């Protein structure tokens, strides 16, 4: 395609991310997470979403795998909540950052350092940060950051 100036313009290039749209996508993702609405969660995730977890060596890849990971996580950590502590902030690249408080109870099974740990309802409350990348239409990656050792100590899993 050519512009009026005669310069060639690539029609396939997406416009720069709009921070307001990134926040809307984030809010839909957070609402689905907090409501444990797997259909809404799947609807807001990109087909090739990446979910990075401090409890996994490799990121979860694809929408279906991400929803399955969410179901496993909310089974292992019943009542898992991710309360927003700060107002989410959107960057010019479509990333949204927010300070959160993770709370819930360890009622499932967690494999850690070649040992399977069984929860008995141990509560946890761990501050953290969530970084959600969007392409204005969907969540393309999720990264949760927190003090993993603190979380593990709170649920009775040895850290050393």
C-alpha positions as CSV (number, residue, x, y, z in Angstrom):
1,X,0.0,0.0,0.0
2,X,1.3,3.5,-0.7
3,X,0.6,6.7,1.2
4,X,-0.1,10.1,-0.4
5,X,3.6,10.9,0.0
6,X,4.4,7.8,-2.1
7,X,6.0,6.0,0.8
8,X,5.2,2.3,1.2
9,X,3.1,1.5,4.3
10,X,2.8,-2.0,5.7
11,X,-0.9,-2.6,6.3
12,X,-0.3,-5.6,8.5
13,X,1.5,-3.5,11.3
14,X,-0.7,-3.2,14.4
15,X,-1.1,0.3,15.8
16,X,0.7,1.2,19.0
17,X,-1.0,-0.3,22.1
18,X,-3.6,1.9,23.7
19,X,-3.1,1.8,27.5
20,X,-6.9,2.3,28.1
21,X,-7.6,-0.8,26.0
22,X,-4.9,-2.8,27.8
23,X,-6.5,-1.9,31.1
24,X,-9.9,-3.1,29.8
25,X,-8.4,-6.5,28.8
26,X,-6.6,-6.7,32.2
27,X,-9.8,-6.0,34.1
28,X,-11.6,-8.7,32.1
29,X,-8.8,-11.2,32.9
30,X,-8.7,-10.2,36.6
31,X,-12.5,-10.4,37.0
32,X,-12.5,-13.9,35.4
33,X,-9.7,-15.0,37.7
34,X,-11.4,-13.8,40.8
35,X,-14.8,-15.2,39.8
36,X,-13.2,-18.5,38.8
37,X,-15.0,-18.2,35.5
38,X,-13.0,-20.5,33.2
39,X,-15.2,-19.6,30.1
40,X,-14.5,-15.9,30.6
41,X,-10.9,-16.6,31.3
42,X,-10.5,-18.6,28.1
43,X,-12.2,-15.9,26.2
44,X,-9.8,-13.2,27.2
45,X,-6.6,-15.2,26.6
46,X,-4.8,-15.3,23.3
47,X,-4.5,-18.6,21.6
48,X,-0.7,-18.6,22.2
49,X,-0.7,-17.1,25.7
50,X,2.2,-17.8,28.0
51,X,1.7,-18.1,31.7
52,X,4.8,-17.9,33.8
53,X,4.6,-19.4,37.3
54,X,7.2,-19.5,40.1
55,X,6.0,-23.1,40.8
56,X,6.8,-24.3,37.3
57,X,10.1,-24.7,35.5
58,X,8.6,-23.8,32.1
59,X,5.8,-21.5,31.2
60,X,2.3,-22.8,30.3
61,X,1.7,-22.3,26.6
62,X,-1.7,-22.0,24.8
63,X,-5.1,-21.0,26.0
64,X,-6.3,-24.5,26.8
65,X,-3.2,-25.3,28.8
66,X,-3.5,-21.9,30.7
67,X,-7.1,-22.6,31.6
68,X,-6.2,-26.1,32.8
69,X,-3.3,-24.7,34.8
70,X,-5.7,-22.2,36.4
71,X,-8.1,-25.1,37.4
72,X,-5.2,-27.1,38.9
73,X,-3.9,-24.0,40.8
74,X,-7.3,-23.1,42.2
75,X,-7.8,-26.8,43.2
76,X,-4.4,-26.9,45.0
77,X,-4.9,-23.5,46.6
78,X,-8.6,-23.3,47.5
79,X,-10.1,-19.9,47.8
80,X,-7.2,-18.5,45.8
81,X,-7.7,-14.7,45.5
82,X,-5.5,-12.1,44.0
83,X,-6.8,-8.8,45.5
84,X,-5.6,-5.7,43.9
85,X,-3.5,-3.6,46.3
86,X,-2.7,-0.9,43.8
87,X,-4.5,0.6,40.8
88,X,-3.3,-1.3,37.7
89,X,-1.0,0.8,35.5
90,X,-0.7,0.3,31.8
91,X,2.5,0.9,29.9
92,X,2.8,2.0,26.3
93,X,3.8,-1.6,25.2
94,X,0.4,-3.0,26.3
95,X,1.8,-4.4,29.6
96,X,-0.3,-3.9,32.8
97,X,1.3,-4.0,36.2
98,X,-0.5,-4.3,39.5
99,X,0.5,-4.9,43.1
100,X,-1.6,-7.8,44.5
101,X,-2.2,-9.9,47.7
102,X,-2.4,-13.6,47.1
103,X,-4.6,-15.4,49.7
104,X,-6.1,-18.8,50.1
105,X,-5.6,-22.2,51.6
106,X,-3.3,-25.1,50.6
107,X,-5.7,-28.1,50.2
108,X,-4.3,-30.0,47.3
109,X,-1.0,-31.5,46.3
110,X,2.2,-29.7,45.5
111,X,5.3,-31.3,44.1
112,X,8.4,-29.4,45.3
113,X,12.0,-30.5,45.1
114,X,11.1,-34.1,44.3
115,X,8.7,-34.4,47.2
116,X,4.9,-34.4,47.1
117,X,3.3,-32.2,49.8
118,X,-0.3,-32.6,50.8
119,X,-2.2,-29.5,52.0
120,X,-4.4,-29.6,55.1
121,X,-6.0,-26.2,54.8
122,X,-2.9,-24.1,55.7
123,X,-3.7,-20.5,55.0
124,X,-1.4,-18.1,53.1
125,X,-1.2,-14.4,52.5
126,X,1.6,-13.3,50.2
127,X,2.1,-9.9,48.6
128,X,3.2,-9.9,44.9
129,X,3.0,-8.3,41.6
130,X,1.2,-9.4,38.4
131,X,2.5,-8.4,35.0
132,X,0.0,-9.0,32.2
133,X,0.9,-8.3,28.6
134,X,-1.9,-7.6,26.1
135,X,-2.3,-7.0,22.5
136,X,-5.4,-4.8,23.1
137,X,-7.7,-7.7,22.3
138,X,-6.4,-10.5,24.5
139,X,-3.9,-11.4,27.2
140,X,-0.7,-12.6,25.6
141,X,1.3,-13.4,28.8
142,X,0.9,-13.5,32.5
143,X,3.7,-13.4,35.0
144,X,3.1,-13.5,38.8
145,X,5.9,-12.4,41.0
146,X,6.1,-13.1,44.7
147,X,8.4,-14.4,47.5
148,X,8.0,-18.1,46.7
149,X,10.0,-19.1,49.9
150,X,7.6,-17.1,52.0
151,X,4.5,-18.7,50.4
152,X,6.1,-22.2,50.9
153,X,6.9,-21.5,54.5
154,X,3.4,-20.4,55.2
155,X,1.9,-23.6,53.8
156,X,4.5,-25.8,55.7
157,X,6.7,-26.8,52.7
158,X,10.4,-26.9,53.6
159,X,12.4,-24.3,51.6
160,X,15.9,-25.5,52.3
